[in-house]
Amino acid sequence: MKAGPVAVIECVEDIPCNPCEAACPHGAIRVGKPITRLPVLNERKCTGCGRCIPACPGLAIFVVDAAYSETEAAISMPYEFLPLPKKGTRVDGLDRGGNRVCSGRVVRVSCLPRNRGTAVVTIAVPKAYAEHVRGFRLRG
């Protein structure tokens, strides 16, 4: 994470699922056989491209870039709500339990056709929270 963007897989479901493996153009994610195994990331192969984020039906993959700036980390995550936030929008960074941990701002919103309806939103947060923020809520 400190060297640049890398996927973070927080999948906990032992179910038949492997779209993340198929979505990775670099072969960095491996589920293998049986298909109920949890995905494993080869960080050396991961470029942080983010194609795995919208592919995951469990919304359990993020891309964290702790090298985003001197003071901030960028966290890319799936977002399936409307309206979509706009670049520059101030947000509250949330932990895995939905608790507010810090302030942040939207730096990118990607709605590519290959994402099949799942937007990928990137927020910037203070570096100290890079490993804690896994969601956000719009203010107001």
Sequence and secondary structure as in RCSB ss.txt:
>XXXX:A:sequence
MKAGPVAVIECVEDIPCNPCEAACPHGAIRVGKPITRLPVLNERKCTGCGRCIPACPGLAIFVVDAAYSETEAAI
SMPYEFLPLPKKGTRVDGLDRGGNRVCSGRVVRVSCLPRNRGTAVVTIAVPKAYAEHVRGFRLRG
>XXXX:A:secstr
  SS EEEE     SS  HHHHH TTS EE  SSTTS  EE TTT     THHHH TT  EEEEETTSSSSEEEE
EEEE  SS   TT EEEEE TTS EEEEEEEEEEE  GGGTT EEEEEEEEGGGTTT  EEEE  
